[in-house]
Structures are given as C-alpha cells and as structure tokens.
Amino acid sequence: MARPPNPRNYASSNLSSAIVDAATPPAEALLLASADAWVVQAAITPYCGCGRIFDSTTKAASNTEFDRYFAVVVAPGAVYGRMALSRAAIKNSVWPGGWTFVHEAWTNDGGPTGFDVIELPTPLGSTHYRDLAFGGEQRDIIETGTIEDNAPTDNINRLFELQTQGYPTVEPCFVSKVAGVSLAVSHLVEDLETL
Amino acid sequence: MAVDTPVKIQITKAYALKLPEMAQEPLKTALKNLNYLIKWHRPPLVDDCPMRSYGMSRTATYTPPITPSADGMRYTFETRWICSAAAQSVTVTVDWSAFYDGGATAWTNIFSQATVSGAAGVLTLQTKADQIIPLTAEVLRYQITSPASGTRDDHHLLVYPSPADTAVGALAGSGAVPFDDGGLAHADEWPVHTEFINRCKVTAVAVLQDRWQRALSMIDEERTSGYTGAPTTDGWHELPPVRCYLPFQGPTVNLEIFAIAEVSGGTTAVLRIGQVGGKSIDLAATGQITGDSLEVTTTGTGEMAHADLRVQWFRTAGQTTYLNAIAGYYIPGA
C-alpha cells in the first residue's frame, strides 16, 4: 500500500481551528491520520518558486554575460522540476553574428554538461534586454519541457532532475540569455514511503 | 525524556494510519516530525540574482529587505560569483539592520569571510553556515570585494534557515512547540491526547507562517548605483515579467512586497508591482524600505500553480529613478 503525497492548499484551509476539541477523544484513525498529515504536508509541499528578475541578455564585453548560475532550495520528495524563463525582445541587438540563439539550462542533479544540458530555441530572434516602455513590447515567459528522459541522447527540452530526499536539498542550477527565472517542482515522488 | 530530531521526514506506513494500534504510534512519529520540521523547514529568505552584475572591478553593495524568523534563528548564506582571473581572494561581508536609510543606516556585522577562487572563469561558491539573523532585522547589507586581478561577476545570493537542533520548550517567537517524548513514553502509555493531536497542526502552521518564503526578487547595487533603466526615456518603464510558482495554492494568495528605490527629484510614488492582468500596488521611492500586500490569483493547477509578476516604475522628466531592491514573500495561508 503506497502513500502518495497530498500537498495542502493553505489558501483554502482553516489554519486556526483545532483538529479536535474533545478533552478525551477516542483514538480514531481519522484523528491520527489528520495529525500526521498536517506535519507531513508542511514538510513535502514544495516551497514557493521565487521569480528572480535580472539582466543576463545584454552583452557589454563577454559572452559570459549571458550566463546565470543560481541555486534552488528544494523541499523533500521532489523528483523533477521545470523552469520558467523570462525573455525580452527589443531593439538595439548586440548579439554576435553567427550565433545560434538558444537558452541553455541545467540542474546539477541532471548534469551540467553534454546532452544533460537543455537547449531551448527561441522564436524571438535577436534580443537585447532593456526595460520596456509602459504599454509593452514583445516579451514572454516560457516554461521548459515535460519529457521525462534521464539519459538524453540530444539536448532535448525535458524535465530537470532534482535530488529526491527526505530532507531539503540545495540544487545548483544554470540558465542563459534570460531576464528572469523561476523553478517549479513539477513532480513529487509517487510514494512517500520510499523517502 | 528527550527531544529527538529526525534527520529526514518520517513517513508512517499507510496501513498504520488505516487501523492504528492502541500504542504510541503513529502519533509519536507525527510528533517527532514536528521536531524535524522545526529544524529542517528551509524556504529561502534571500534568493537574489544581482541585476547587471558582470565585469565588476569594484566592491558591490547589495541591500535586500528581509523578514526573518521571529525565533531569531540561524541561517546559512551561499554566495556565488565568478572571477575572470584564477586564484582571486574575494571577501563577502554581511551586516544587518532594523531599518534602512542609506548612509544613516546603523549596521551590525553578521560575518565576514574571504574565499579564494579556483581556475579563471569557474564558479566560486562561498558557504557560511549557521549565522544568526536577529528577529528585528529588516535588511541585510552584502559587500563583495573586488578581486586583485581581473573582474568579478556576481551571480546569486541565497540565504535559508538552518536552525540548531530542536530544544525543549516552546519557541516564543513563532509559537512552535517541539515534542518531548517523555509523556508519550510513560509506562502507562497515555491515551491519545487532545493537546498532542492539536499540536501537530498548531506547530506545523506556526513553522510555516514564521518562515516566509521568497516569491519575488530583484536587486542592484545600493542607492545611486541602482538600476536606472533606459538612459534617455522618461515616463513608465517595465521589466520583463517573471513567474512566481505557488504550488498547490489558490485561487487567491497574498504576497508581502518590500522595495528600496529612490529618485533624484520629482514625484516619489513611482514604483508599481503587480500581477500581469491582475492587481497591483504602488510603492514610494523614498530611499527607505516601503511595502504593501499584493493579492494575486493563481493560474495553473497543482505543482504548476503560478502568478506572473511585473515591476513598473516612472521616470520624471529630467530626473533619475533608482531601483535597488524588491523582495516579495509568500506566507502559507496568510
């Protein structure tokens, strides 16, 4: 009998009421399961995926200015993640001639080299980060892919592997040529008893 | 009697919750998981990628607003940067203050630590573990020194809770109450107890709501080195939006937003932070910390529930607006 994760929606929960009011309640399974669930859910519900704003799309001197290394703290029970990449297309391109414009991204657990690196072509063409006039110019947010492939033979757009543990882990990550990034824990372990 | 703190979440077998024995378990495991949660619930307090942080040959100063735990607990600092030359020593100094007012801010040191980089162009990670951030702190100051040779790219500032092992007694600030197994392990094996049952929920919620989770971040160098936007354009400006994931939450969630911005002249109510297609708040660019609550409506379901957030600001003709820091926090259930 597996025990699947069941994260709680705290936005629609009554957090101030007691589980039980009776002074001497019977040892009902429901009571015990509820008590257990509140704590386990608090532990395994993924943390908020922070939206980080920055400029890694403007080149002044070096191509390394397109790189952004960061890290994500991942709650217990995570298996896979997906990134949301913020992109901006605007005037004054400074892209080097002949470049193939792709976003590269990885998590350390999935691997930072070779085919483990996700490549995500962009339809936006040459881009350059600058703040946008109110009223908007072209920009978008794109989420990375949903393909499950832990041993890719090409730089496909797939799910990012995350460390699966019974405690929080720090996952080093990388992304390139974006104006912002966040990471969602998209898949939790199917059976908490395996943690 | 002891307060045992598991090193990972303890999962009671599903069958044990279907037909529990008249014994200490499964309640004891649930209660011990409270001790785990108090020690191991670690959502980031600071999670900032400096805005335009490449090729720097100067000391950079960043001042992220924070709302730390009410328990005055320890945090671990991870700072990531790259030096263009090999074997460069860079010192990270972090201070805290209960207020921010530019040069008038009274800073207290948390730590100062030098780290020597490896090969040229390779990422350096500095970890400074288990530093106490007082509950009254409202802002941190990072100072990252220039390398003796070459330049430095600042990539990421990360701070997350790393409290000590759980001790006996309630935590006065958060209201969390650890579990001491003395009572439950008594020879009479107390029957299911109302307080123990309810403590599982009360303490779990107390921990969740005490450790605010970083939801939005933007940071540039302190004050007049802050982000100034397009160089010649007056009027409204907008940064590309970012996605904030709020897994399993909704339909509405409140975020607490703080910012530090200033203007060289003209109006000060020039910073607008909101959800794309949703509500927004206006904050004053006073050079101090300003803040307000922002209600967002989540889209998507389950793990992928999210809100897209954007930052706009106004530049008065002939003046300059500086964006120094924006910090958004999510508080479960708030």
Interface residues (C-beta under 8 A of the other chain):
Chain A: M1 A2 R3 P7 R8 N9 Y10 A11 S12 S13 L15 A18 I19 V20 D21 A22 A23 T24 P25 P26 A27 A29 L31 L32 A33 S34 A35 D36 W38 V39 V40 Q41 A42 A43 I44 T45 P46 Y47 C48 G49 C50 G51 R52 I53 F54 D55 T58 A60 A61 S62 T64 E65 D67 R68 Y69 F70 A71 V73 A75 P76 G77 R82 A84 S86 R87 A88 Y129 R130 D131 L132 A133 F134 G135 G136 R139 I141 E143 Q165 G166 Y167 P168 V170 P172 A179 G180 V181 S182 L183 A184 V185 S186 H187 L188 L192 E193 L195
Chain B: V7 K8 I9 I11 T12 K13 A14 Y15 L17 K18 L19 P20 M22 P26 L27 T29 A30 N33 L34 Y36 L37 W40 H41 R42 P43 P44 D47 D48 C49 P50 M51 R52 S53 Y54 G55 E78 R80 I82 G121 L123 L125 D153 H155 H156 L158 Y160 P191 V192 T194 F196 I197 N198 C200 K201 V202 T203 A204 V205 V207 L208 Q209 Q213 R214 A215 L216 S217 M218 G229 A230 T233 G235 W236 H237 E238 L239 P240 P241 V242 R243 C244 Y245 L246 P247 F248 Q249 G250 P251 T252 V253 E303 M304 H306 D308 L309 V311 Q312 I326 G328 Y330 P332 G333
